[in-house]
Structure formats: structure tokens, C-alpha cells
């Protein structure tokens, strides 16, 4: 067991040192390749044998509260990890494959809360974000692909609001990804009866100014988010969608009507992360976004042919980042080729 712990320790420490956001264990035949995701890129780290991986997997499943004996169903788990006086929340997810399970670990630093000023690449976009914080009610959605910075942006918005004024902020999350001071965070647990519906009733009795719903995953949560916004509170949430217009289509597909969206939806902010390079080496990632405000949303829902201003589209912002030297030519060309496929 000491050798096992030592092997796991080295993997986790290296991932934290490299500021990896994820660790992927990829089993194939008798070998398991370990990858790190660093600044959005999947980087090969190490190859271990299958027997060692099976022992690591059993240990991690037990530590994170999963059922060790269950190998036929996907499972999720979470546990705290401490390294160099920093706390990390590790979110584990297993996926059954032929003869074994794959494992993905999301690494969430608990003490690294980025401010809004550090999140966005261009100052004029930061000002657009700050302008929507003047809303006192309604639904604001942060959307984008997996790993596009939705949750990080959501926490930064909440922290900015709580610093601006003594708001009562309550979050409903599944799971809680980061612990934030001065915010009441509720862990949704459907099996224990702590659902979004029951939690909202309890939340409203706490007289909140702002409610954050971790993610709109299905029609039930979509309708729930709409109803929460109609209670006169400011509601934030996230949604997986390709872009801002795609967000509207997803909400309509989930059963929300155009009238309901016009009543509650205040803004859609669709994010994309760019890897910022210095001397050809990626140093961090910064966000750009396309945004639909309330007027644009209502016009689109009424059938008007509304488009985002040319200088605020992803295409223009990527080109601007390249011209200013924030991203290198290879990164820019990769974005172009991926969009043309």
C-alpha cells in the first residue's frame, strides 16, 4: 500500500505543479496511459501497467465515496487533497469500458479565486460583464463547452457582487466545486431528498438577493431556474451550448416557451478560453465571449434577424488576440481549421 500511495502521490503532485485542470487514465490492453490537461491541451504524462492502475482505481473509488464493487455503471466521487499548503477538491468520474473502467479527475484549487479583472482578455469585454451586474432580478446564463471557464466565471461574478454590496447569496450545486467565503452553498443530493425544488423553497425562506444554480442539465432544472428568476431574485446558472444563439435553441428544446424566456432571461454570455503565450510558451488562459442582452434575446425570440456586433464575435476576438500577440499563429490557425470542419 505504501508503494501505491507513493505512486498516486507523485501523479497528483506533478499535476498540481503543472497546474493541470484534469487527469485522464486511459486503459488500453495491459497498459494505462495517464494524460494531464494543461492550458486546455491534453499532454501525455506516464504509462503504468494495468494491475497498478486497478489498485489505484480501487483506492481512489473508496477514498472518494464510490462503490468499489460496482464496475458496470458510471460513478462520481469527490475528496479533498492538500499539497504545498493548498487545498484542492478532486472530482472523480468513472466510465465502464471493456474489462475495466476509465477514470477522469478534475482538479479544483479551492484557494485560487480569479477576480473578474484577471478572467477576461479585453478590458471592453470586462466592462460589458460589469454592466449586467446592475440587474436585480432575472436569469443570467454563462454558457460554453466543457472546460470553457463557466464555473470559474460564475464564482468570480458572485464574489464581485458580494464585494460590491452585502448581498445574501445562496448557491444550489451538484457538486459544490469551490468553497467561497460569505456565500451559503447547498449541496444537491437527489438520493437524500435534497432536490432543486425542495432546496429552492428553503432558500427563499433565507431571504436571498442572489441565487446561483450550478448547471442547467435537463428540462426540470431549466423550468426550475425560470421559476426561481420569476420570484424577483437575480439568478445565475450555466449551460453547455456551442454559442449564445445555440443556448436559446437548447432552452426551447427543454420545453421553455418564448414567453417564459422573455419574462426571465436577462443575458446569455457564451465563453471561449484562449491559451495566452509568452515567447511561444502557454502561460495561462483568458476568456473571450459573445453576449446576447435582454433586448437582443427578445428580438430574436420575436423572429427578428439579430446578429452580434461584428467586433464582438468569437471570430473577430480571436483575430484581435492574434494581432495583439496574445496567441501564436499555430493556435490561431487551429481555431480557424476547427471551425471550418
C-alpha positions as CSV (number, residue, x, y, z in Angstrom):
1,X,0.0,0.0,0.0
2,X,2.9,2.4,0.7
3,X,4.2,1.9,-2.9
4,X,0.7,2.5,-4.2
5,X,0.3,5.7,-2.2
6,X,3.7,6.9,-3.3
7,X,2.8,6.4,-7.0
8,X,-0.5,8.2,-6.6
9,X,1.2,11.0,-4.6
10,X,3.7,11.6,-7.4
11,X,0.9,11.8,-10.0
12,X,-1.2,14.2,-8.1
13,X,1.8,16.4,-7.1
14,X,3.0,16.6,-10.6
15,X,-0.4,17.5,-11.9
16,X,-0.7,20.3,-9.3
17,X,2.8,21.6,-10.0
18,X,2.0,21.8,-13.7
19,X,-1.4,23.5,-12.9
20,X,-3.3,20.7,-14.8
21,X,-7.1,21.0,-14.7
22,X,-7.7,17.3,-15.3
23,X,-6.0,13.9,-15.1
24,X,-7.2,11.2,-17.6
25,X,-6.4,7.5,-17.0
26,X,-6.7,5.8,-20.4
27,X,-6.7,1.9,-20.2
28,X,-5.7,0.0,-23.3
29,X,-4.9,-3.7,-23.2
30,X,-2.3,-4.2,-20.4
31,X,-1.2,-0.6,-20.2
32,X,-2.8,2.6,-18.9
33,X,-1.7,5.9,-20.2
34,X,-2.0,8.9,-17.9
35,X,-2.7,12.3,-19.5
36,X,-2.8,15.8,-18.0
37,X,-4.9,18.6,-19.4
38,X,-2.7,21.8,-19.2
39,X,-4.0,25.1,-20.5
40,X,-6.6,23.2,-22.5
41,X,-4.1,20.8,-24.1
42,X,-4.0,17.0,-23.4
43,X,-0.4,16.1,-22.6
44,X,0.9,12.6,-22.1
45,X,2.5,12.1,-18.7
46,X,3.1,8.5,-17.8
47,X,2.3,4.8,-18.7
48,X,1.6,2.3,-15.9
49,X,0.6,-1.3,-16.0
50,X,-3.0,-2.4,-15.7
51,X,-2.6,-4.1,-12.3
52,X,-1.2,-1.0,-10.7
53,X,-4.0,1.0,-12.2
54,X,-6.6,-1.4,-10.8
55,X,-5.2,-0.9,-7.4
56,X,-5.1,2.9,-7.8
57,X,-8.6,2.9,-9.1
58,X,-9.9,0.8,-6.1
59,X,-8.2,3.1,-3.7
60,X,-9.5,6.3,-5.3
61,X,-13.1,4.9,-5.6
62,X,-13.0,4.1,-1.9
63,X,-11.5,7.4,-0.8
64,X,-14.0,9.4,-2.9
65,X,-17.0,7.6,-1.6
66,X,-17.8,5.4,-4.6
67,X,-18.9,1.7,-4.5
68,X,-15.7,-0.3,-5.1
69,X,-17.7,-3.4,-6.2
70,X,-19.7,-1.5,-8.9
71,X,-17.9,-1.7,-12.2
72,X,-20.9,-1.7,-14.6
73,X,-22.2,1.8,-14.0
74,X,-20.6,5.2,-14.2
75,X,-19.9,6.7,-10.8
76,X,-18.9,10.1,-9.4
77,X,-16.9,10.9,-6.3
78,X,-15.1,13.7,-4.6
79,X,-12.4,14.2,-1.9
80,X,-10.1,16.9,-0.6
81,X,-6.4,16.8,-1.4
82,X,-3.7,19.0,0.3
83,X,-0.4,19.9,-1.3
84,X,2.1,22.7,-0.5
85,X,-0.3,24.3,2.0
86,X,-3.0,24.4,-0.7
87,X,-6.4,22.6,-0.7
88,X,-7.7,21.0,-3.9
89,X,-11.1,19.4,-4.5
90,X,-10.7,16.3,-6.7
91,X,-13.8,15.3,-8.6
92,X,-13.6,11.8,-9.9
93,X,-15.7,10.2,-12.6
94,X,-15.5,6.5,-13.8
95,X,-16.8,5.1,-17.1
96,X,-17.2,1.4,-17.7
97,X,-15.3,0.1,-20.7
98,X,-14.3,-3.3,-21.9
99,X,-13.0,-5.4,-18.9
100,X,-12.3,-2.3,-16.7
101,X,-13.1,1.3,-16.1
102,X,-11.6,4.6,-17.2
103,X,-11.1,7.4,-14.7
104,X,-11.1,11.2,-15.1
105,X,-10.1,13.5,-12.2
106,X,-11.0,17.2,-12.3
107,X,-8.6,19.3,-10.1
108,X,-10.2,22.3,-8.5
109,X,-8.0,24.6,-6.4
110,X,-10.0,25.9,-3.5
111,X,-8.0,29.0,-2.8
112,X,-7.3,30.3,-6.3
113,X,-10.3,32.5,-6.9
114,X,-9.7,34.6,-10.0
115,X,-11.1,38.1,-10.0
116,X,-13.2,39.4,-13.0
117,X,-10.2,41.6,-13.9
118,X,-8.0,38.6,-14.4
119,X,-10.5,36.4,-16.2
120,X,-11.1,38.3,-19.4
121,X,-8.6,39.2,-22.2
122,X,-10.0,42.5,-23.3
123,X,-11.0,45.4,-21.0
124,X,-14.0,46.4,-23.1
125,X,-15.5,43.0,-22.6
126,X,-14.9,43.2,-18.9
127,X,-16.9,46.4,-18.8
128,X,-19.8,44.7,-20.7
129,X,-19.8,41.9,-18.0
130,X,-19.9,44.5,-15.2
131,X,-22.8,46.3,-16.9
132,X,-25.1,43.3,-16.5
133,X,-24.4,43.1,-12.7
134,X,-26.8,46.1,-12.4
135,X,-29.7,43.7,-12.8
136,X,-31.6,43.0,-9.6
137,X,-33.8,40.2,-10.9
138,X,-34.0,37.7,-13.8
139,X,-31.8,34.9,-15.2
140,X,-28.3,35.3,-16.4
141,X,-26.7,32.3,-18.2
142,X,-23.0,31.5,-18.6
143,X,-22.6,29.1,-21.5
144,X,-19.9,27.3,-23.4
145,X,-18.3,23.9,-24.0
146,X,-16.8,21.7,-21.2
147,X,-13.7,23.4,-19.7
148,X,-14.5,26.9,-21.1
149,X,-14.5,28.6,-17.7
150,X,-18.2,28.7,-17.0
151,X,-18.0,27.8,-13.3
152,X,-14.9,30.0,-12.7
153,X,-16.7,32.9,-14.2
154,X,-19.8,32.2,-12.2
155,X,-17.8,32.3,-8.9
156,X,-16.0,35.4,-10.0
157,X,-19.3,37.2,-10.7
158,X,-20.7,36.2,-7.3
159,X,-17.6,37.3,-5.5
160,X,-17.6,40.7,-7.3
161,X,-21.3,41.2,-6.4
162,X,-20.7,40.3,-2.7
163,X,-17.9,42.7,-2.5
164,X,-19.9,45.5,-4.1
165,X,-22.8,45.1,-1.6
166,X,-23.8,43.0,1.3
167,X,-25.9,40.6,-0.7
168,X,-27.3,37.4,0.7
169,X,-26.1,34.8,-1.9
170,X,-27.2,31.2,-1.9
171,X,-26.0,28.6,-4.3
172,X,-27.6,25.2,-5.2
173,X,-24.8,23.0,-6.7
174,X,-24.3,19.4,-7.7
175,X,-21.5,19.1,-6.7
176,X,-20.1,22.2,-4.9
177,X,-16.9,22.8,-6.9
178,X,-15.3,25.6,-4.8
179,X,-16.0,26.8,-1.2
180,X,-16.5,30.5,-1.2
181,X,-16.5,32.8,1.9
182,X,-19.6,34.7,2.7
183,X,-21.8,32.6,0.4
184,X,-24.3,29.9,1.5
185,X,-23.6,26.8,-0.6
186,X,-26.1,24.0,-0.7
187,X,-25.1,20.5,-2.0
188,X,-27.9,19.0,-4.0
189,X,-28.4,15.3,-3.2
190,X,-31.3,13.8,-5.0
191,X,-31.0,10.4,-3.2
192,X,-31.3,12.1,0.1
193,X,-34.3,14.2,-0.9
194,X,-32.3,17.4,-1.3
195,X,-33.6,18.3,-4.7
196,X,-33.6,21.6,-6.6
197,X,-37.3,22.0,-5.9
198,X,-37.1,21.4,-2.1
199,X,-33.9,23.5,-1.9
200,X,-35.5,26.5,-3.6
201,X,-38.3,26.6,-1.0
202,X,-35.8,26.5,1.8
203,X,-33.6,29.1,0.0
204,X,-36.4,31.6,-0.4
205,X,-37.0,31.4,3.4
206,X,-33.4,32.6,3.8
207,X,-34.3,35.9,2.1
208,X,-31.7,35.7,-0.7
209,X,-30.8,38.5,-3.0
210,X,-28.9,36.2,-5.5
211,X,-29.4,32.5,-6.2
212,X,-26.8,30.5,-8.2
213,X,-27.8,27.2,-9.8
214,X,-24.7,25.2,-10.7
215,X,-25.8,23.9,-14.1
216,X,-29.0,23.5,-16.2
217,X,-28.7,19.9,-17.1
218,X,-32.2,19.0,-18.1
219,X,-35.8,20.2,-18.6
220,X,-36.7,20.0,-14.9
221,X,-33.7,22.3,-13.9
222,X,-34.4,24.6,-16.8
223,X,-38.0,25.2,-15.6
224,X,-36.8,25.4,-12.0
225,X,-34.3,28.2,-13.0
226,X,-37.1,30.1,-14.8
227,X,-39.4,29.9,-11.8
228,X,-36.6,31.0,-9.4
229,X,-35.9,34.0,-11.6
230,X,-39.6,35.0,-11.5
231,X,-39.5,35.2,-7.7
232,X,-37.9,38.6,-8.0
233,X,-34.3,37.4,-7.4
234,X,-31.2,37.6,-9.6
235,X,-30.4,34.0,-10.7
236,X,-27.1,32.8,-12.3
237,X,-26.6,29.4,-13.9
238,X,-24.5,27.6,-16.6
239,X,-25.4,25.6,-19.6
240,X,-23.5,23.6,-22.2
241,X,-24.0,25.2,-25.6
242,X,-21.9,26.0,-28.6
243,X,-22.8,29.7,-28.6
244,X,-25.3,32.3,-27.4
245,X,-27.9,31.5,-30.2
246,X,-27.5,27.8,-29.5
247,X,-28.3,28.5,-25.9
248,X,-31.8,29.8,-26.9
249,X,-32.4,26.7,-29.0
250,X,-31.4,24.4,-26.2
251,X,-33.8,26.2,-23.7
252,X,-36.6,26.0,-26.2
253,X,-35.9,22.3,-26.8
254,X,-36.1,21.8,-23.0
255,X,-39.7,23.0,-23.1
256,X,-39.4,26.6,-22.1
257,X,-41.7,28.8,-24.2
258,X,-40.7,32.0,-25.9
259,X,-42.9,34.0,-23.5
260,X,-41.3,32.4,-20.5
261,X,-37.8,33.2,-21.8
262,X,-38.8,36.8,-22.5
263,X,-40.1,37.1,-18.9
264,X,-37.0,35.8,-17.1
265,X,-33.9,35.7,-19.4
266,X,-31.7,38.9,-19.0
267,X,-28.4,37.9,-20.7
268,X,-26.5,35.0,-22.3
269,X,-22.7,35.0,-22.1
270,X,-21.1,32.4,-24.2
271,X,-17.4,31.8,-23.2
272,X,-14.3,30.6,-25.0
273,X,-10.9,30.2,-23.5
274,X,-7.7,31.2,-25.4
275,X,-4.3,29.9,-24.4
276,X,-2.1,33.0,-23.8
277,X,1.5,32.6,-25.0
278,X,4.7,34.3,-24.0
279,X,7.7,33.6,-26.2
280,X,5.9,30.6,-27.7
281,X,5.1,29.1,-24.3
282,X,1.5,28.9,-22.9
283,X,1.3,30.7,-19.6
284,X,-2.4,30.9,-18.8
285,X,-5.8,31.0,-20.4
286,X,-8.1,34.1,-20.7
287,X,-11.7,34.3,-21.7
288,X,-13.4,36.0,-24.6
289,X,-17.2,35.9,-25.0
290,X,-20.2,36.6,-27.2
291,X,-23.1,38.1,-25.4
292,X,-26.8,38.5,-26.0
293,X,-28.5,41.1,-23.8
294,X,-32.2,41.3,-22.9
295,X,-33.2,43.4,-25.9
296,X,-31.4,41.1,-28.4
297,X,-32.9,38.0,-26.8
298,X,-36.4,39.4,-27.0
299,X,-35.9,40.4,-30.7
300,X,-34.6,37.0,-31.7
301,X,-37.5,35.3,-29.9
302,X,-39.9,37.5,-31.8
303,X,-38.3,36.5,-35.1
304,X,-36.1,39.4,-35.9
305,X,-32.8,38.7,-37.7
306,X,-30.5,40.0,-35.0
307,X,-26.7,39.3,-35.1
308,X,-23.9,40.0,-32.6
309,X,-21.9,43.1,-33.5
310,X,-19.0,42.1,-35.8
311,X,-16.3,43.3,-33.4
312,X,-17.8,41.2,-30.6
313,X,-17.9,37.8,-32.4
314,X,-15.6,34.9,-31.5
315,X,-14.0,35.1,-34.9
316,X,-13.1,38.8,-34.6
317,X,-11.9,38.5,-31.0
318,X,-9.6,35.5,-31.9
319,X,-8.1,37.5,-34.7
320,X,-7.7,40.5,-32.4
321,X,-5.9,38.3,-29.9
322,X,-3.6,37.0,-32.6
323,X,-2.8,40.5,-34.0
324,X,-2.1,41.8,-30.4
325,X,0.3,38.9,-29.8
326,X,-1.7,37.2,-27.1
327,X,-2.0,33.9,-29.0
328,X,0.5,32.5,-31.5
329,X,-0.1,31.7,-35.2
330,X,-0.4,28.0,-34.7
331,X,-3.2,28.4,-32.1
332,X,-5.0,30.9,-34.3
333,X,-4.8,28.6,-37.3
334,X,-6.0,25.7,-35.2
335,X,-9.1,27.7,-34.2
336,X,-9.8,28.5,-37.9
337,X,-9.4,24.9,-39.1
338,X,-11.6,23.6,-36.3
339,X,-14.4,26.0,-37.1
340,X,-14.2,25.1,-40.8
341,X,-14.5,21.4,-40.3
